[in-house]
Amino acid sequence: MKKVGVLDLQGGVEEHINLLDKIDNVESIRIKKAEQIDSIDALILPGGESTTMSKLIKKYNLSEKIKNFKGPIWGTCAGLILLSKKIENDEKTETLKLLDITVKRNAFGSQLNSFIKKEKISVLQYPFEMVFIRAPIISKTNNNVEIIAKTNDKIVGIKQGNIIGTSFHPELTNDKSFHEYFLSLIK
């Protein structure tokens, strides 16, 4: 049984839990305390509001536990922002600096500019429905970062080692294939 933690501070926790619960041999765990991270095989940082999530990570002393976690980590939208080294249009939000990337918050516009687009993702066998809600883009990457998804010539999915980040929300679809890909990174 693979144990997957979803950081349960704020944001799209329920949606990830619901999709994980549809996958065989997976136990989803809501992570609220640092010590819970010791008992999981993989960790998801969901979408939400990155500034709020950053403050809550600090408040609950989760930063070092997340930084030292050896299993796969996946950040969606706000989670991607939190994993980045730098936010080009926000100097105040503290990030975990686990991905060698720069992101730009709300790069596609406001909530009203949300959209869905089907695109090829390099780690999947077929085009995937990507849901974008006030999504960031990845504006800069280093050589050690693999680009796994683009839309409108913008980078929206990356992988660095066993850490992945997506601007889009696979948890808002009925397609569990991206979650299954993430689970395949568990050693």
C-alpha positions as CSV (number, residue, x, y, z in Angstrom):
1,M,0.0,0.0,0.0
2,K,1.4,3.4,-1.1
3,K,0.8,6.2,1.4
4,V,0.4,9.6,-0.2
5,G,0.2,12.7,1.9
6,V,-1.7,15.8,0.7
7,L,-0.7,18.9,2.5
8,D,-3.9,19.9,4.2
9,L,-3.5,23.6,5.1
10,Q,-5.7,25.3,2.5
11,G,-6.7,24.8,-1.1
12,G,-7.6,21.8,-3.4
13,V,-7.0,19.1,-0.8
14,E,-10.3,17.3,-1.2
15,E,-10.0,17.0,-5.0
16,H,-6.6,15.2,-4.7
17,I,-7.9,13.0,-2.0
18,N,-10.9,12.0,-4.0
19,L,-8.8,11.1,-7.1
20,L,-6.2,9.2,-5.0
21,D,-8.9,7.2,-3.4
22,K,-10.0,5.9,-6.8
23,I,-6.5,4.3,-7.3
24,D,-5.9,0.7,-6.0
25,N,-3.3,0.2,-3.3
26,V,-3.1,3.8,-2.3
27,E,-3.9,5.3,1.0
28,S,-4.3,9.1,1.1
29,I,-3.4,11.0,4.2
30,R,-4.2,14.6,5.1
31,I,-0.9,16.2,6.3
32,K,-1.5,18.8,9.0
33,K,1.6,18.2,11.2
34,A,5.3,17.9,10.4
35,E,5.7,14.5,12.1
36,Q,3.1,13.0,9.7
37,I,5.5,13.4,6.8
38,D,7.7,10.6,8.3
39,S,5.0,8.0,7.6
40,I,4.3,8.7,3.9
41,D,5.8,7.6,0.6
42,A,4.9,10.7,-1.5
43,L,3.7,14.2,-0.9
44,I,1.3,16.5,-2.8
45,L,1.2,20.3,-2.3
46,P,-2.2,21.2,-3.7
47,G,-3.4,24.4,-5.5
48,G,-4.8,27.2,-3.4
49,E,-3.4,30.6,-2.4
50,S,0.4,30.4,-2.3
51,T,0.9,33.4,0.0
52,T,-1.5,31.9,2.6
53,M,0.0,28.4,2.2
54,S,3.5,29.8,2.6
55,K,2.6,31.5,5.9
56,L,0.9,28.3,7.2
57,I,3.9,26.1,6.2
58,K,6.0,28.5,8.4
59,K,3.5,28.7,11.2
60,Y,3.3,24.9,11.5
61,N,7.0,24.3,11.1
62,L,6.6,22.2,8.0
63,S,9.3,23.7,5.8
64,E,12.3,21.7,6.9
65,K,10.4,18.4,6.9
66,I,9.2,19.0,3.4
67,K,12.7,20.1,2.2
68,N,14.3,16.9,3.7
69,F,11.6,14.6,2.4
70,K,13.2,12.0,0.2
71,G,10.1,10.7,-1.6
72,P,8.4,12.1,-4.7
73,I,6.8,15.6,-4.3
74,W,4.2,17.1,-6.6
75,G,3.1,20.7,-6.5
76,T,0.0,21.8,-8.4
77,C,-0.5,25.5,-9.2
78,A,0.1,27.2,-5.8
79,G,2.1,24.0,-4.8
80,L,4.3,24.6,-7.9
81,I,4.9,28.2,-6.8
82,L,5.9,27.0,-3.3
83,L,8.4,24.5,-4.7
84,S,10.1,27.1,-7.0
85,K,13.3,28.9,-6.3
86,K,11.9,32.3,-7.3
87,I,8.6,34.1,-8.0
88,E,9.3,36.8,-10.6
89,N,6.3,38.9,-9.7
90,D,6.3,38.4,-5.9
91,E,9.3,39.0,-3.7
92,K,7.5,38.5,-0.4
93,T,6.2,34.9,-0.5
94,E,8.7,32.5,1.0
95,T,9.2,29.4,-1.2
96,L,10.8,26.0,-0.4
97,K,13.3,26.4,-3.2
98,L,13.2,22.7,-4.2
99,L,12.8,23.3,-7.9
100,D,15.4,25.1,-9.9
101,I,12.8,27.3,-11.7
102,T,11.4,30.8,-11.7
103,V,7.6,31.1,-11.9
104,K,5.2,34.0,-12.7
105,R,2.0,34.0,-10.6
106,N,-1.4,34.4,-12.3
107,A,0.3,34.4,-15.7
108,F,-2.9,33.6,-17.6
109,G,-4.9,36.3,-15.8
110,S,-7.6,36.3,-13.2
111,Q,-10.3,33.7,-12.2
112,L,-12.3,34.9,-15.2
113,N,-9.5,33.8,-17.6
114,S,-9.6,30.2,-16.4
115,F,-9.6,27.7,-19.2
116,I,-9.3,24.0,-20.1
117,K,-7.0,22.8,-22.9
118,K,-6.1,19.3,-24.1
119,E,-2.4,19.0,-24.8
120,K,0.3,16.3,-25.1
121,I,2.2,15.7,-21.9
122,S,5.6,13.9,-22.4
123,V,5.1,11.5,-19.4
124,L,1.6,10.3,-20.6
125,Q,0.7,8.3,-23.7
126,Y,-2.2,10.6,-24.9
127,P,-3.3,14.3,-24.8
128,F,-4.4,15.3,-21.3
129,E,-7.1,17.7,-20.3
130,M,-5.4,20.5,-18.4
131,V,-7.4,22.8,-16.2
132,F,-5.9,26.3,-15.5
133,I,-7.3,28.5,-12.7
134,R,-5.3,31.7,-12.0
135,A,-2.4,29.6,-13.1
136,P,1.3,30.4,-12.9
137,I,3.8,29.7,-15.7
138,I,7.3,28.5,-15.4
139,S,9.3,31.4,-16.9
140,K,12.8,30.1,-16.4
141,T,14.3,26.6,-15.9
142,N,17.8,25.3,-15.3
143,N,19.5,22.5,-17.3
144,N,18.6,19.9,-14.6
145,V,14.8,20.5,-15.1
146,E,12.9,18.4,-17.7
147,I,10.0,20.2,-19.4
148,I,7.0,17.8,-19.5
149,A,4.1,20.1,-20.5
150,K,3.5,23.3,-22.5
151,T,0.5,25.2,-23.6
152,N,0.4,28.3,-25.8
153,D,4.3,28.0,-25.9
154,K,4.4,28.5,-22.1
155,I,5.9,25.9,-19.8
156,V,3.2,24.5,-17.5
157,G,4.8,21.2,-16.3
158,I,8.3,20.2,-15.2
159,K,10.2,17.4,-13.5
160,Q,13.4,17.7,-11.5
161,G,14.6,14.4,-10.1
162,N,11.5,13.0,-8.2
163,I,9.8,16.4,-7.8
164,I,7.2,17.5,-10.3
165,G,5.3,20.7,-10.7
166,T,2.2,21.5,-12.8
167,S,0.5,24.9,-13.4
168,F,-2.6,22.9,-14.2
169,H,-5.0,20.9,-12.0
170,P,-5.2,17.2,-12.9
171,E,-7.2,16.7,-9.7
172,L,-10.1,18.6,-11.3
173,T,-10.5,16.0,-14.0
174,N,-11.8,12.5,-13.8
175,D,-8.6,11.2,-15.3
176,K,-6.3,9.6,-12.8
177,S,-3.4,8.9,-15.2
178,F,-1.3,11.9,-14.0
179,H,-1.7,10.8,-10.4
180,E,-0.7,7.3,-11.4
181,Y,2.3,8.7,-13.2
182,F,3.3,10.6,-9.9
183,L,2.8,7.3,-7.9
184,S,5.2,5.5,-10.3
185,L,8.0,7.8,-9.0
186,I,7.7,6.0,-5.6
187,K,10.7,3.7,-5.1
